[in-house]
Amino acid sequence: MAPEYDIFISHRTADDNLAVKLAKDLATIKINGPNIRVWIDNSNLEKTSSTVAQINSALEKSRFVLLLMTPSYFEEGSGWTEAEWMATIASDPMNRAHRIIPVLAENCPYIPALIGHLNYIDLRGKEYKSGVKEIGKLLSSVETLKSSIPKNKLAGVKIEGDNISEELRLNLLKVEALPKWIYVAPLLPLSNGKIPTKNEMVEMLIEDIGFAPAFRVLADHLISFHDPRSDQVGLDAFTKHSETIQYLTEDYIANEHKVVISLLNMELTKHFRPFYVFPDKEKRGRYHFAANPGPAERKISWFAGHRSTERTVVKALRAQDDTIESWLHQSAYVSFLMIDESFYLKLRPTWVLTTNGEEIKTGPLIGKLISKWTNAERNESVFYHLHFWAAYLARKQDTAKTFSIRCGSQKCIIRRNLCAVEIPSGISWDYQEPSDSLERAASEIEETFGILPGLDIE
């Protein structure tokens, strides 16, 4: 089947104006006679048909997929863009067919490892016009792989890969089992006749029993993995618990998967708290290790590969006169997401700077410094960070293959190992045992932790 479109533009809604401009500019370029045929949701999406079906069809019928990379493109909650680039890269992780065209429209603090190694076209500032021409030239000159072409052929040139399969590790942990039940109960009005807000309920619960279980409030109803009919969690005081409806979570997901994700993320915060890992108020879904009281540096022990090692997770950054200028904290964005009807826990390691071990430093300069450091890290270091956070999530749990996050009296069970994509050929001499890589990276990172290239924090 001949492609209907030359290029599919994958972009975030926040970048609509830039995406539309790019689509119009590309549509003026001719390739072998006709103009470039562009698919962009702003122009091609029909409101009367299924959005999922239309996007899936457009991806299948487009020769190339352009990723319009900006900070918003990779933000938490960017479900469509994640689905679009992940679906495209799954069939060709190394981009050997050159079907994926990463385009850098703005400086990005974070680019996923599966995309970060690909060559990109620069559209930033003054580079825009030359970048558009480069895209047009690429569309004119590169032939995509067809199903009739052997996998070891690209544009007629044999790829000398070794006859071995390789795995590319992803920053995802697969959810093995969700909590079985989810509860929905109508809320009782307060003495003033009004339905309480969630914040009011949380304040009263903390004052009354010292904690607040994870719950959502939607349309005057409470939704939770905790049974509101139980007098152990305090929710019975706010609900008509005799009218509680108990749903199978797998059935509830069909209409309200975002509510389930939200509840799981709340339970995740509670899971981290006993291990000195706390959410920060600046970025949703970002967690960091707390400094020891004082403040003081914090070290923890864990298994990297086959041996136990000590890792510094909070460190003081000192000036030449030995005074402390800032504190550097191991950090990560951690959140649940749903891909193709399956749930995953997504990990994105990063770093946080604080002034006194508590107050987070913000601003463009801080973002650039952290990006400069994280972008310079090698694959081995990134693998190490991901493995570390996966191991720490499972801390003090004995099961070899899975760990659990408590959701009231229920559990969310998650696989310990990072998900992987298998590719049919690789380089035999480049293979490394994951345990060896972890042990090597553990030593290197511990030695260099806190030495940030170009760091000027005054």
ABEGO torsion letter per residue (X at the ends): XBBABABBBBBBAAAAAAAAAAAAAAAABBBGGBBBBBBBAAAABBAABBAAAAAAAAAAABABBBBBBBAAAABBGBAAAAAAAAAAAAABAAGAAGABBBBBABBBABBBAAAAABBBBBABEAAAAAAAAAAAAAAAABBBBBAABBAABBGGBBBBBBBBBBBBBBABBBBABBBABBBBBBBBBBAAGBBBBAAAAAAAAAAAAGBBBBBBBBGGBBBBABBAABAAAGAAAABBAAABBBBBAAAAAAAAAAAAAAAAAAAAAAAAAAAGBBBBAABBGBBBBBBBBOBBBBBBBBBBEABBBBBBABBBBBBAAGBBABBBBBBBBBBBBBBGGBBBBBBBBBBBBBAAGABBBBEAAAAAAAAAAAAABBAAAAAAAAAAAAAAAABGBABAABBBBBBEABBBBBBABBBBBBBABBBAAABBBAAAAAAAAAAAAAAABGBBBGBBAX
